[in-house]
Amino acid sequence: MLQRYDERNADLRYWVNGTLRHRDEPGISPFDSVVQGGDAVWEGLRLYDGGIYGLGAHLARLRRSAVALGFAAIPGDGEIVAALTETLRANDMRDGVHVRLTLTRGVKVTSGMDPRLNRAGCTLIVLAEHKAPVYDTGGLTLVTSSVRRPGPDVLDPKIHHNNLLNSILAKMEANVAGADDALMLDARGFVAETNATHLFAVGGDTLVTPRAVACPEGITRDTVLRIAPYPVEVRDVTQVEMYTADEVFCTGTMGEIAGVTRIDGRPIGTGEVGPVTRKIAELYREHARANATSVI
């Protein structure tokens, strides 16, 4: 599974601290903390007919992450929404859009790790692209990665940070194996998530999802927990439970709800996207469109 380039994004403009720039125009200082050490937090947003689903929850998670990292002069929600709105209007975007919202610790006075070198406040970046949900609705294949997801004893997953090397290494293994994405385990050997999404297993009429002890608490995952018309268990989940589930699906803003039909070469259930997955996907799309917060 490789995302496709959309020609409508050829001349898009992105926002950096009050300035809109063409995609080919550099806008990030080499002294910025995101360049120096991946020292930034981010959110993925999806635009539905002029509205962002889960906007409040996304901004709250962004703020919690920035506070946890000790960022100074964090912009208010109103300032961030204004930047988002201006960016979408500049690109004439209203639907079928994914937004990457990034907040860095800011620009340093000289290269170095020490946050005391940051004296100008945060850098806010808004990148909006024409991008439909990225996963094939016909079903995804996963392969278990040797790369483990760290728990809070290493780096608390509640910090939604920009250092994604852990997930990138897992994705590389999936690419080599010819799979769409990687299934990642935590340090204890329980299922954590994929390299990019949360996971649910379906057994009979019950949904099961791993505890968020080695992965972020996802906005899409939380929505499924609230709207699913089935009993849901949140607990430790093993690989075998995934292999033997009737259905498996993954959740995330960029891909919404996508069925998983094969893990480590084993067909899941019938080997096709199942009825529960399709039902959850339909309910999620309806819920997201009906509950999006207008921004343009």
N, C-alpha and C positions, 0 to 999 in steps of 0.2 A: 504494500500500500504506500504509494508516494503521492503526496499532495500535488495538485496540478496548478500551474501558473494561469492566472486569469488576466487576459489582455486588458481588461478594464482597469487594472491596477498599474498600468504602464506609466501613468502620469499622476499617481496619487500624491497627496501632500500630507506630511506628518507634522506633529506639533512637538516643539521642544521649548519649554519655559517661555511661552508667549509668542513664539515665532513659528509660522507655518513654512515648511520647506518642501521642495520637490524631493521625491524619493531618492534621486541621484545626487542630491546636495548634502554634503556632510553637515551634521548638526550636533554631534556629541564630542566634547573635549576629550583629548587623550588623558587628561587629568581627572576625568569623571570617575567616580568610585565604581561604576558598573564596568568600566574598562579596566581599572586597576585591580579589581578583585571580585567581580561579580556581586558587589555589595549593593544590592537593590532588591526591591520587592515588586511583585507584579500581579495582575489579574487579567483573565481572559473574559471578554464580554461578548454577547451576541445581540445584534439589533434585529428586532421584529417590528416591521411597519412603524418605524420612528421611535420605538421604545426599547429599552434595555431590560431584559429579564433579570431579576435578582440584583438590581443595581445597589440597593441599600446593603444587602449582605456582602456583595463584592467590595464595596467601599469600606465597610466595617472590617473585613478581613485584611484589606490593604493597610488600614490604619493600625490594627493590632500588630501586624507584622512589622511595620515601621517603628512603632513604639517599642516593641520587643528588642529591636536592633539599635534603639537609642538615637534614631534620626532626629535632627533639630529642624524647627520651622516647617513642620509637616503641613502642606496646604489643606485647607478646609474642603469639605465635600462640595460646597458651592463652587469653589474655584476649579476643582477637578471636573465637575459636570459642565461648567462653562467651556473649559478647554475641549472636552469631548464633543459638545454641541458644535463648537466652531469648526472642529476638524471634520465632522460629518457633513456639515453644510458646505465647507470648502470643496469636498469631494462629491457633493450631490448624492449622498448615500442615505438610503432609507430602509432597506430590507436586504436580507441575505448577506449580512456584513459581520465580520468578526473583528473585534478591537483588542489589541494588546496594549494594556495600560501599565506603564512602568514608572516606578518612583525610586530614584537612586539617592544615596546619601548626599550626592552633590559633587561639586568640583573641588579638588584638593589644591593647595597652594604649591605643593611639590609632591613628587611620587612617593608613595609609602603606604603602609598598612594602617597607621595610627589614625583613628577617627578625629583626633584633634587637629589634623591637617585640613579638615573640612570646615570652612569658615563662611560659606555663602548660602547654606541651606540646601534643600533638596532640588533635584532635577526631575521635572515631570515630562514624560514622553507619552504621546498618544499616537498609536499606529493603527489605522483602520483599513481593512482590505475587503473587497468583494470576495466573499468566501462562504460557500454553502457548507453544511456539515461534511466533514472530511472523510468519513468512513463509508465503505461499501455496504449498502443495506443487505447485500446477499450473504453476509457473514464474514467474520474475521478469523484468522488463524493466529494462535499465540504459541510461543515457545518459552519455557522457563529459563530465565537468565541465571548465570552464575553470580551476577552482581546483586548484592542484597540491599534492601532499603534500610537506611539507618533509623534507629529509634530515638526517643528523646534523650537517651544517655549519650548520644553522639551529637545530634542536632535536632531540636524539637521540630517535628513536621508541621506544627501549627504556624511556624514562620514560613510564609509563602515566598521563598527567596528565589533569586535569579540564578543561583549556582546549580545548574542542571546536569553537571557532568555525570553524576550517578545514573540518571535516567538515560543520558546520551550513550553511555557505555552499554547499557542494557539494550537500547535500540539497535546499536551496532551488531550485537550478537543476534538479535532477531533478523536483521537484514542478511547476515551471513547464512542463517538457517533457512532463509526464504519465507519467513513468517511476517505477518503484518506488524505485530508488536510483541513486546516481551512481557511475560508474567513474572513479577518480582516478588520474592519472599522477604520476610523480615529476618532479623538475626536469629530468631528461634526456629525458623523453618516454616512458619505459617504464611499463608498468602497475605500480601500487603496490597498490591495494586498492579496495574501494568506500568510501563514507563511513562504513560501519559493520562491514564484514566483510572477510575475506580471500577470495582468488579462486583457483580451480583451473581449468585447461583440460584437456580429454581429447582425445587424438589417438591413434586406434587403441586399443592396450592400455596407453598411457603417460599418466600424469598430469604436468602441468607447473604449477608455482606460482612467482610472483615471489619473488625474494630479499627478505628483510625489511630493506631498507635505507631505506625511507621509510614503514614501517608497523610496528606492534608485532609481536613474535613471539607469535602467538596460541596459546592453549592448545588450542582445537579444531583449528586448523591443524596443530599439532604431533601431535595424536592421529591425524589422517588420514595424516600422513607415516609414522606408525609402524604403523598397522593396515591400510592399503590393500593389497589383494592384487595390486597392479600395480606396475610400475616407476614411480618418481617422480623427476622432474628439478626441482631448485630453481635457477633462473637468471633472468636478465633476460628479460622477456616483452613483446612488442609488441602494440599494438592489433590488428594484422592477424592475429596468432596467435589472439587471442580471437575475432575475427570468423569465422575459418575453422575453428575447432575443431569436433570432432564433438559435444562437450558442454562446458558451462561450469557450475560450481557455486560457491557461496560458503559460507563456514564461520564460525561464531561461536556463543558460548554462548547468546545470546538467541534465535537462529533455528536452531541446530544446522546441518544440511546442507540447502541449498535450491538447486534447479536454476535456472539462468538460461537463458531461451529466446529473448531478443532483446536485442541491444546496438546502440544508435544506429540503430534501425530495421531492422537486419539479423537475420533469423532465424538462430539458432545450430543447426547440424545440421539435424534434421528440424523444428525449431521446437517440439519437445516435450521434456519432461524425459526424459533418456535412461537406459538400463539401468545404466550405470556409476554415474551419480549416485544412482539408487535403491539400488543395491547398497551404495555407501559410506554412504548415509544409514541404511540398515538396520544395517550393521555398527557404525556410530557409536552409535546408540541402544542396541544390545545391550551394547556395550563400556562406555558411560557408566553404565548401570544396574548392570552387574555389578561395576564398579570404583569406585562412589561411596563416599566416606568417611562413615560414620554420624555424624550430629550431633544427632539427636533419637531 
